[in-house]
Amino acid sequence: MVNLPNDDMKGRIIGREGRNINTFEQMTGVDVIVDDTPGSIVVSGFDLVRRYIAKVALERLIEDGRIHPARIEETVNKVKEEVNDLIKELGEKAMLETGITGFHPNLVKILGRLKFRVTHGQNALKHSMEVSFLAAALASELGADVGICQKAGLLHDIGKAVDHEVPGHHAHIGADIARKFGFSEDVVHAIDAHHGDVEIKTLEAQLVMAANLIANSRPGANRDNLDNYIKRLGEIENICNGFEGVQKSFAIQAGTEVRIFVNSEKLDDLGSKRLAHNLARKVETDLHNPGLVKVNVIRESRAFSIAK
């Protein structure tokens, strides 16, 4: 999405007989969608780097105000050069921060492309660095090869940088890339197996997979739509409140746990256990893709007397 200062700018971007927009699309390799949405236009494309180049170039053209084919060509070429340098710089910075050296320059550029990829709200390059840190820490504690875990952790999602160009799962694409750049079979296997799609044969591969799961499941890692998040919590609580004997229910931990307080006079301990089982089955059937939801049924009884 590119914001516009006013809707008159849409006509200038399109140009006479569409010359400006056609030149821009031809130079950048993306589609520019101009519709009735006020104050904005959309840059659409599968190539994450091209899309970023187009967005930056379009913002500069709008800021400059001179929009014509020659100016478009000049701006796009300049942004392409800057982005190529930025990609290399980002890859080198990621290697420096993770303490890894010796990558081929072309692999460094592929790594830098992950900066422009976002998966479930996470920046792919930052996520890869996090997995590298976690895998190395786990390896040092368990006596595994730290170097293998560092490299495989940093490169485990490298396939996402080119998965719009190469068919297949990003783990297998990443393993092929690592193999072509001469990495050991242990590193290649850890990349290939980090989603558990292939049989895990080494401790290092197990640790990279564990580090990836830790990074994905930490609080705040996945950014869901707020309305969907609130709706999910409400649905869980409504399911629980529909059972007899339930006083209150609270969905917590981003909907991965629910705590139910029951009336101790209506339900005994056996009934509470039965309620927990029935609630878990109800959540499974009524919620779309609930994931793991821990159901806690809490029954409390109090006895008191007064001493005079």
C-alpha positions in Angstrom: 0.0 0.0 0.0 1.4 3.4 -1.0 -0.3 6.5 0.4 -1.0 9.5 -1.8 -1.2 13.2 -0.8 -4.4 13.6 -2.9 -6.5 11.6 -5.4 -5.3 13.8 -8.2 -2.0 12.0 -8.0 -3.6 8.9 -9.4 -4.1 10.5 -12.7 -0.5 11.7 -12.8 0.7 8.2 -11.9 -1.3 6.7 -14.8 -0.2 9.4 -17.2 -1.5 10.2 -20.7 -2.9 7.1 -22.3 -1.4 5.1 -19.4 2.2 5.8 -20.4 3.5 6.4 -16.9 2.0 3.4 -15.3 3.0 1.1 -18.2 6.6 2.3 -18.0 6.6 1.8 -14.2 5.2 -1.7 -14.4 7.6 -2.7 -17.2 10.6 -1.3 -15.2 9.7 -2.9 -11.9 8.0 -6.1 -12.9 5.0 -5.5 -10.6 1.3 -4.6 -11.0 0.1 -1.2 -9.9 -3.6 -1.3 -8.9 -5.4 2.0 -9.0 -9.0 1.7 -7.8 -11.5 3.9 -6.0 -9.8 3.5 -2.6 -9.2 7.1 -1.5 -5.7 8.3 -0.7 -3.8 5.1 -1.7 -2.8 2.7 -4.5 -1.6 -0.9 -4.3 1.7 -2.3 -5.5 1.2 -6.1 -6.1 3.8 -8.7 -7.0 5.1 -12.1 -6.0 8.8 -11.2 -5.9 9.4 -9.6 -2.5 12.4 -7.5 -3.6 10.8 -6.2 -6.8 7.7 -5.2 -4.7 10.0 -3.3 -2.2 11.8 -1.6 -5.1 8.5 -0.5 -6.7 7.2 0.8 -3.4 10.3 2.9 -2.6 10.5 4.2 -6.2 6.8 5.1 -6.3 7.1 7.0 -3.0 10.1 9.0 -4.3 8.3 9.8 -7.5 5.3 11.1 -5.6 7.4 13.1 -3.3 9.4 14.6 -6.2 6.2 15.4 -8.2 7.9 14.9 -11.6 6.3 11.8 -13.0 7.1 10.9 -16.7 8.7 7.9 -18.4 12.3 9.2 -18.3 12.1 10.2 -14.7 10.5 6.8 -13.8 13.3 4.9 -15.5 16.0 7.0 -13.7 14.4 6.6 -10.3 13.7 2.9 -10.6 17.3 2.2 -11.7 18.7 4.2 -8.8 16.5 2.4 -6.3 17.5 -1.0 -7.7 21.2 -0.1 -7.1 20.5 1.0 -3.6 18.4 -2.1 -2.8 21.2 -4.4 -4.1 23.7 -2.8 -1.8 21.1 -2.9 1.0 20.6 -6.7 0.5 24.3 -7.4 0.7 24.7 -5.2 3.8 21.7 -6.9 5.5 23.2 -10.4 4.9 26.6 -9.4 6.1 25.1 -7.8 9.2 23.1 -10.9 10.0 26.3 -13.0 9.7 28.2 -10.6 11.9 25.6 -10.6 14.7 25.4 -14.4 14.7 29.1 -14.8 14.6 29.2 -16.8 11.4 31.9 -16.3 8.6 32.8 -17.7 5.3 29.5 -17.6 3.3 29.8 -17.2 -0.4 28.9 -13.6 -1.5 25.9 -14.8 -3.5 24.6 -16.7 -0.5 24.9 -13.5 1.6 22.7 -11.7 -1.0 20.1 -14.5 -0.8 20.1 -14.3 3.0 19.7 -10.5 2.8 16.5 -11.0 0.7 14.8 -12.5 3.7 14.5 -9.0 5.2 11.7 -8.3 2.8 9.8 -11.5 3.6 7.2 -11.6 6.5 5.6 -14.8 7.7 2.9 -14.7 10.3 3.9 -11.2 11.3 7.6 -12.1 11.8 10.4 -10.7 9.7 12.1 -13.8 8.1 15.6 -12.5 8.6 15.2 -11.6 12.2 13.5 -14.9 12.8 16.4 -16.8 11.2 18.9 -15.0 13.4 16.8 -15.8 16.5 16.7 -19.5 15.5 20.5 -19.4 15.1 21.0 -18.0 18.6 18.6 -20.5 20.2 20.0 -23.5 18.3 23.6 -22.5 19.3 22.6 -22.1 22.9 20.9 -25.5 23.0 23.8 -27.1 21.3 26.3 -25.7 23.9 24.2 -27.0 26.7 23.8 -30.5 25.3 27.3 -30.9 23.8 26.2 -30.8 20.2 28.1 -29.1 17.4 27.5 -25.4 17.9 28.8 -24.4 14.4 26.4 -26.7 12.6 23.5 -25.4 14.6 24.4 -21.8 14.1 24.7 -22.2 10.3 21.6 -24.4 9.9 19.6 -22.1 12.2 20.5 -19.0 10.2 19.8 -20.7 6.8 16.8 -22.8 7.8 14.4 -20.5 6.0 16.7 -19.5 3.2 14.3 -21.2 0.8 11.7 -18.6 1.5 13.9 -16.0 -0.3 13.3 -17.8 -3.6 10.2 -20.0 -3.1 8.3 -17.8 -5.6 10.8 -18.8 -8.3 11.6 -22.4 -7.4 8.7 -24.9 -6.8 8.7 -27.0 -3.7 8.6 -26.7 0.1 11.0 -24.0 1.4 12.8 -26.5 3.6 13.8 -28.7 0.6 14.7 -25.6 -1.5 16.9 -24.3 1.4 18.6 -27.7 1.7 19.4 -27.7 -2.1 20.8 -24.1 -1.8 23.0 -25.1 1.1 24.2 -28.2 -0.8 25.1 -26.1 -3.9 27.2 -23.8 -1.8 29.2 -26.6 -0.4 27.9 -27.0 3.2 28.3 -30.3 5.0 25.6 -32.9 4.9 24.9 -32.3 8.6 23.9 -28.6 7.9 21.9 -29.6 4.8 20.0 -32.3 6.7 19.2 -29.9 9.6 17.8 -27.4 7.1 15.8 -30.1 5.3 14.4 -31.6 8.5 13.5 -28.4 10.5 9.8 -29.0 9.9 9.9 -32.7 10.6 8.9 -33.6 7.0 11.9 -36.0 6.8 13.3 -38.4 9.3 15.6 -36.6 11.8 19.0 -38.4 12.0 21.2 -36.0 14.0 21.0 -34.2 17.3 21.8 -30.9 15.6 18.8 -31.3 13.3 16.6 -31.9 16.3 17.9 -28.8 18.0 17.4 -26.6 15.0 13.8 -27.9 14.8 13.3 -27.2 18.5 14.8 -23.7 18.2 12.4 -22.9 15.3 9.4 -24.1 17.3 10.5 -22.0 20.3 11.0 -18.9 18.1 7.5 -19.4 16.5 5.7 -20.0 19.7 7.1 -17.3 22.0 4.6 -14.6 23.1 4.1 -12.0 20.4 5.8 -14.0 17.6 2.7 -14.5 15.5 0.6 -11.4 15.0 -3.0 -12.4 14.4 -5.8 -10.0 13.5 -7.1 -8.4 16.7 -10.7 -8.9 15.8 -10.1 -12.6 15.1 -8.1 -12.9 18.3 -10.9 -11.5 20.5 -13.5 -13.5 18.6 -11.5 -16.7 19.3 -11.3 -16.0 23.1 -15.0 -15.2 23.2 -15.9 -18.4 21.4 -13.9 -20.5 23.8 -15.5 -18.9 26.8 -19.0 -19.2 25.3 -18.5 -23.0 24.8 -17.5 -23.4 28.4 -20.3 -21.3 29.8 -22.8 -23.4 28.1 -22.1 -26.4 30.4 -24.2 -27.0 33.5 -22.4 -26.2 36.8 -19.9 -23.6 35.2 -19.8 -20.3 37.1 -17.1 -18.5 35.2 -14.6 -19.2 32.5 -11.5 -17.3 31.4 -9.6 -17.9 28.1 -5.9 -17.0 28.7 -2.5 -17.5 27.1 -3.7 -16.3 23.7 -6.5 -18.9 23.7 -4.2 -21.9 24.4 -5.6 -22.3 27.9 -9.0 -21.9 29.5 -9.7 -21.9 33.2 -13.2 -22.9 34.3 -14.6 -22.3 37.9 -17.5 -24.6 38.7 -20.1 -24.7 41.4 -18.9 -27.1 44.1 -22.4 -27.9 45.2 -23.5 -29.0 41.7 -20.4 -30.9 40.7 -18.2 -33.3 42.7 -14.6 -34.1 41.9 -15.5 -36.9 39.5 -18.0 -34.6 37.7 -15.3 -32.0 37.3 -13.0 -34.5 35.6 -15.8 -35.5 33.3 -16.6 -31.9 32.6 -12.9 -31.2 31.6 -13.0 -34.1 29.2 -16.3 -33.1 27.6 -15.2 -29.5 27.3 -12.0 -30.5 25.5 -14.0 -32.6 23.0 -16.5 -29.7 22.5 -13.7 -27.3 21.8 -12.2 -29.7 19.2 -15.4 -30.1 17.3 -16.8 -26.5 17.5 -13.6 -24.4 17.0 -12.0 -24.2 13.6 -8.3 -25.2 13.9 -8.1 -24.7 17.7 -4.6 -26.1 18.1 -3.6 -27.2 21.6 -6.0 -25.8 24.2 -5.4 -26.8 27.8 -8.7 -27.1 29.8 -8.4 -26.5 33.6 -11.5 -27.1 35.7 -11.2 -25.6 39.2 -13.6 -26.8 41.9 -13.2 -25.2 45.3 -15.1 -25.9 48.5 -14.8 -23.9 51.7 -15.8 -24.8 55.3 -15.8 -22.3 58.1 -16.9 -21.9 61.7 -16.8 -19.2 64.3 -15.1 -19.5 67.6 -16.6 -17.4 70.4 
